[in-house]
Amino acid sequence: MEDPDDLLTDKETGNVLGVGDATVRAYASTGYLPAGTERHGRTWWPRRVAEARRDAGDQHHATPGRKPGDPRNRAPRPRHDPRIEEIAELTTRAPLTTADVAQRYGVGERTAQRLLAAARTRSDN
């Protein structure tokens, strides 16, 4: 028979809550679960605490991550770079290298590669 005062390990508490043992430790560190009792080098939770959390119905772990409506959930907006059109025009006259683009616009090699690739895809369309 299970006693409400039985002490449970993080794994056993996780089984009661339906989550993993690491989640139980995270819940305890964030205050969602009480800190537990330290004994014999381990942390223990009374069964009644785990069952009360399970039966509370607030389901803290049901919606991880950002909430709907968070402004950080938006996709990045495409940016128009006028250099791309200019580079696309220049590539129709003569082949351009990454070094040419980097020198002409005073940008790094990676930015020059990105601009050149975008200009090539634009001229292909």
N, C-alpha and C positions, 0 to 999 in steps of 0.2 A: 504494500500500500504506500502511495506517495504522500509524504508529509509536506505541508506548506513551508516548514522550516528547514527542509533538506537544502544543503548547500550544493550548488551546481557549478561546474567549471564553465569556461567560456564556450566550449564546444556543446556541452549539455544545455546551456542557456540558449545558444543559437538554435538547437533542435526545437526547443519550446517555442522560440520566436519565428522559426522558419527562415533563419539567416545563417551566414557562416560565422565561425568563431572570430575572425578578424573584424567583422561588422559589429559583433558584440563589444569588442574592445574599443572600437571607434565610437559606438553609442555611449560607452562609459566615459570616454575622454571628452565627449561633447556635452555630456549632461543629459542625454536622452534616456540613459539608464543610470541608476546610482553607481558610484565608483566601485562598489563591491567591498568585500572584506578580504584583506591580505592575510593568508595563513599558509605556512609551510612553503613560502616562495611562490604561491599561486594566488590568483584572485578568484573569489567565489561569490556567487549571488544566490540569495534565498529563492527557492522555487516560487514563493508567493509574489516576489518582485517580478520575475520573468513572466508569470502568468498574468499579473496585473497589467504589465506593459502590452502583452499580446492581446488581452481582452479590452484594452482601452479604445481600440478602433481608430486611432489617429493615423496609423500607417505612415510613420515618418519615412520609411524606406521605400514607399510606393512611388514617389515622384523624385527621383534623383536628378541632379543637374539644374540647369536654369529653368525658371518657371515661364509659362507662356506669356507673351507680352513684354518680356525683357528686351530692351532695345539692342542688347548685344546679340540677339538671335537673328538679326537681319543678315542677309547675304551681302557681301561687299558689292558696292556699285562699280560698274565698269567705268574706267577713267579714259577720257579722250586725251591722247597725247599727240599734239600737232607734229612732233618730230617724225612720227610713223608715216604720215602722208608724205612728208618731205623726203624721207629715206626711200619710200616706195617709188617716188618720182625719179630720184637719183639712180636707183638700181635699173631703171629702164634705159638710162643713157649709158651706164658703164657698171661693171660688177664692183660691188663694195665689199670690203672685208670688215671684220670686227674692229681691227686697229684703225681703219679709216673712220668709222662711225665714232669710236672712242675719242679720237683726236679732234674731229670736227665739232662734236658737241661737248667735249670736256667731261665725259662720263667714264665710269669704270668699265672694265672688260665685260663683266656679267650684264650690266645695264645695256651695253652696246650689243651684246648677243641677243638680249631680249627685244630690243628695238628692231634689230635686223630681222629676227624671226617674225615679229609682228608685221613688219613691212612686207616680207615675202608672202605671208598668208593673205595679206590684204591685196597684194597684186595678183595672187592666184584666183581670187574671187572675182 
